[in-house]
Every structure is written in C-alpha cells, then in structure tokens.
Amino acid sequence: MRMAVEHAIQSNMMCLRRHSSIQTIIRHPFSSFSLSPFHKVTSMQHVRCCHNPLSYGAVEKEMNKKVGKKEHHLWKKRDSTGSGQKALNLVRIVSELPNEKEAVYGALNKWIAWEPEFPLIAATKALRILRKRSQWKRVIQVAKWMLSKGQGVSMGTYDTLLLAFDMDWRADEAESLWNMILHVHARSISKRLFSRMISLYDHHDMPDKLIEVFADMEELGVKPDEDTIRRVARAFQTLGEEEKQKLVLQKYKCKWKYIHFKGERVRVRTDAWDEKC
C-alpha cells in the first residue's frame, strides 16, 4: 500500500509539471510554439495524467475508509451462544420437578423470566436431550408449554410430540393433535409426519384410523415409503379387505430393493426377498 501511494504521488507530480509547461508555452508571447485560445485540445490525456489508475484522491479515500453501519435484516439470526448450557439447565430443572402441570409450567416460566426473547434454540435442544433419554412425560410437558407460548410451531416439534404420545400410550391426545395439524397445515404436512401417525396407529392396533390417515395421505398426493406401505397392507389384511391390500401393493411397492450382502450393495427383487424372510 505504501509503494502504491508513493507511485501515485510521483505520477501526479509529473502530471503537474507537464501541465505547467503547457501553460507556459500557451502564455509566452515569443514562443515558437503557441496555442491560441480558440485552439481545441482533442485529448486531455496530456494534461490529465491517465496512466495512473489510482488517483491521489482515491488513495486518500482508501486510506481513510471507515467502517459502515451494521445492516438491519428482516430475518434476525438468533444468538446460539450458551444455548447448550441453557438446555442442560432446563433438563436439570424439569427432571427434578414433580409430575404436576402447575409445578412444571411455573418452573419453565421462571426459566425464561429474565430472557429478552424466547430461548427457542435452547428449548429445542432440551427437547432433543429429553427425547434421547426417553423421558416422554417431560417431552410432552415441555413441548406443550412451548406451543402454548406460540414458539416451536414446526413439523419437528409435532413429530417429537406425536412420538412422545405414542411411547406414553396417549393415542387420544395424539389423535386430537393430528386433527389440528391436518386442519391448519394440510398442504404442508411432510411424509415423515404421516409415517409417524400411521406408525402410532399400527402400534396401538387401530387399523381403521390408520386407513383414514392413509386416505388423507393419498388425497394430498404424498407418496408413502416402504414401511408405511407394509403397515397399510397389514391393516387392510386385518380388516379382511384383501383386494385393497393387493391394490396398494401393486400401486406403491417397489419391485426392486437394495441390500448389503457380504459388504456389497446388491439389487434384489422385493417379493423374492420377502418370501425368504
């Protein structure tokens, strides 16, 4: 940078000397080479030095360049600093409480009392930790509390809550939550959430409810995965509707699948593999 500044200063000095010499020739009355005031200068490159792309003013601006103001974006990125410690603190607080709604909700409200904004990242991490520890009652309490505050309204939270209802044998609460999701987020329900609900009804031996969820899945144009197809086919078989079972298998079941055999990925027919199993 210093060499560039010195080069710019030297070039500007040479330009000034040329300019002064041209003015001297024009003004001198006895000069053999003179220019009249009406003479047009076709190119100002001899007067203004254009060989140097970096002018002295640009160098000064570059040296005195100041840092601009911070830009304000519509979508503000939440600060995740310390969210892991906050999540562990929340898990510790909840785990020590009795299994009462008032006590749990009161402790959770105290946890966010001094926060300038809702610690969504820490709460989501706490849900993940409770899910890994299989503390399903605490998962349900924390997830319901978040939704009551209008926070964490996402397919991931709904999936965790439905899984907790399944593991805690609360099929009726799962059904009411599913009806709300289907009513509010009909066009944005993911395949994973449909599979979760079908798995829940299959786990609780409710084939008629399972078929209803599958009908909604077909109506919304969501393609089921292989596990969902097997559960639906088994539900039709339980209800004694073998024709519909065959139609579902013909429509959705893949003819080929990939398995790992002796360390290699092998392509086999699904019907042949199912017969061997």
C-alpha positions, 0 to 999 in steps of 0.5 A, a space after each residue: 500500500 505504501 509503494 502504491 501511494 508513493 507511485 501515485 504521488 510521483 505520477 501526479 507530480 509529473 502530471 503537474 509539471 507537464 501541465 505547467 509547461 503547457 501553460 507556459 508555452 500557451 502564455 509566452 508571447 515569443 514562443 515558437 510554439 503557441 496555442 491560441 485560445 480558440 485552439 481545441 485540445 482533442 485529448 486531455 490525456 496530456 494534461 490529465 495524467 491517465 496512466 495512473 489508475 489510482 488517483 491521489 484522491 482515491 488513495 486518500 479515500 482508501 486510506 481513510 475508509 471507515 467502517 459502515 453501519 451494521 445492516 438491519 435484516 428482516 430475518 434476525 439470526 438468533 444468538 446460539 451462544 450458551 444455548 447448550 448450557 441453557 438446555 442442560 439447565 432446563 433438563 436439570 430443572 424439569 427432571 427434578 420437578 414433580 409430575 404436576 402441570 402447575 409445578 412444571 409450567 411455573 418452573 419453565 416460566 421462571 426459566 425464561 423470566 429474565 430472557 429478552 426473547 424466547 430461548 427457542 434454540 435452547 428449548 429445542 435442544 432440551 427437547 432433543 436431550 429429553 427425547 434421547 433419554 426417553 423421558 416422554 412425560 417431560 417431552 410432552 410437558 415441555 413441548 406443550 408449554 412451548 406451543 402454548 407460548 406460540 414458539 416451536 410451531 414446526 413439523 419437528 416439534 409435532 413429530 417429537 410430540 406425536 412420538 412422545 404420545 405414542 411411547 406414553 400410550 396417549 393415542 387420544 391426545 395424539 389423535 386430537 393433535 393430528 386433527 389440528 395439524 391436518 386442519 391448519 397445515 394440510 398442504 404442508 404436512 411432510 411424509 415423515 409426519 404421516 409415517 409417524 401417525 400411521 406408525 402410532 396407529 399400527 402400534 396401538 392396533 387401530 387399523 381403521 384410523 390408520 386407513 383414514 390417515 392413509 386416505 388423507 395421505 393419498 388425497 394430498 398426493 404424498 407418496 408413502 415409503 416402504 414401511 408405511 406401505 407394509 403397515 397399510 397392507 397389514 391393516 387392510 389384511 386385518 380388516 379382511 379387505 384383501 383386494 385393497 391390500 393387493 391394490 396398494 401393493 401393486 400401486 406403491 411397492 417397489 419391485 426392486 430393493 437394495 441390500 448389503 450382502 457380504 459388504 456389497 450393495 446388491 439389487 434384489 427383487 422385493 417379493 423374492 426377498 420377502 418370501 425368504 424372510 
